[in-house]
Each structure stands twice: as structure tokens, then as C-alpha cells.
Amino acid sequence: YSRDFEREADRVGFQTLGQAGFDVRGMADFFGRLQQAGRVHENSAPVYLRSHPLTVERMSDMQNRAQSAPYRQVADSLDFQLVRAKLRAQASTPQEGISEFGRQLREKKYASEVAVRYGLSYSLLRAKDTPGAQREYDALAALRPSSPLLSGLAASIRMASGDPAGAAAIYRESLQRYPQSMALAYGYADALLAAKEYQQARIFLDAQVQLRSSDYKLYGLLARTFSATGKRLQQHRAQAESYFLQGQLGPARSEEHTSELQSPCNL
């Protein structure tokens, strides 16, 4: 609520960045981007009317602090590069993504060939060009990278090809290597449901719920599984739990009321 509070937040952020093992000089660089993005607003009001320090002041403060800090170069992880490529693909139309990632590959202007091919394959998948997406995925797989994001893309391509059983097999094998990846867990359950492997989906989701009882998405998938097998009572109870964990108390009460009406005691 004041300039002093904002400066304090900057100092705490600076310390946290250093303790996490990152190069603290990146903080001043980030403020530089903020200054560039908000240059119109930066000049629209006099200093004495502002509750926040000027970005240039914050940059100077961080630069002064960074002078006494040891230099630390931190390489971007593969997952970081893949997430960045995915976000860039999502921020544009599929055709724009195909054009941009294709240009980077042709001109060899990239920090990671795997990430660029991932972005191109993902963009092709968004454009519903499944063969093209598979072709680019095969090219990046030949580089032998390893990431749950790549496994998820491979399974998504298989799903788009109309092979949910094949997608489920990819998810199942990948979860052996990345058991903590919830994206793979959700995808595996979806693939099992699409393949009509309801019993297997039920067993898998029951085990996941035991481990992650506060995950509303798991309960939503469980509700879909019960719905597919005609188990309405369990469906409404699972859906009520999903709504409750999202803070949607009205729908949760409605689902719970429906489940009570379908209870054998009330039939």
C-alpha cells in the first residue's frame, strides 16, 4: 500500500531468487521489460501521485544489490523450454504457430531444437493435421529427449488419430517414469474412458483419489466413469465431491441431494 511496502517486496523477492539458486541479475532485467511494456503509463502521472516506486528506481535498486552478488548462470531446463514453446503456440492461431516454428527450424534460429519441433508438432495437432504432428514428433523423438510433456503430446496425437487404446498404452508406460505428473494421470483416465475401459479407469482413479483426495479433477473423471457404467448414485456423489473441492457449494448440495434420492433406502 506504499512505496516502502513495494521496496520491501522487491528486497524479499531478490533474496528468494538468490536462495532458489537463480541469477539475481535477472530481476533487474525483468523490471526492464516491465518498463518497456508500461512506458505509456510510466509517463502519464507525476511521481508524487504514485503509490509504487518508479520502475527505473526499482531497476537501479536491484542493479545495486546485484553488484555484490556472485554471478550465477542457470541453464534453462528442457521442461521450461517445452512449456514456453507450448505457450507461444497457444498464444497464436495454429497456422501462425506452424509458420513461426517452421521458420525457426529452417533458419536454425533456436536454443533448443526439441522445443521448436515440439511447438511445431503441437501447432500441427491444433490445426488437426495429425499426420504432420506425428511426423514432427518422430523427428524430435529421434533426438532422444525425456519429459512428461513429450509423452503427453505423443498420447494426444494418438488420441487424435482415433486410437484411444494406443494413447492409454503411452500414458501407462509414461506414468511408470513420471508417477507425479498429474497431466499424464488425467490424460490416462481420459484415454481409458475413450477406449471404454471403464473397470480399469475405475481402479486407476480410485488409487489416485487415495493419494490426492483434494484433487477435484480426479473426482470429475470418476463421476464420468460411474456415468458410463450407469452407476448414478456413485456418479452424483463423485460429482458432488468435485464441486465441493472447487468451492461450488450450491451445485455440490444439489448433486448430494440427487444421490440421496437415488440411495437404495429411498427407492
Summary of the structure (lengths in Angstrom):
residues: 267
radius of gyration: 24.6
end to end distance: 58.7
largest distance: 74.8
contacts: 774
relative contact order: 0.05
helix: 75%
strand: 0%
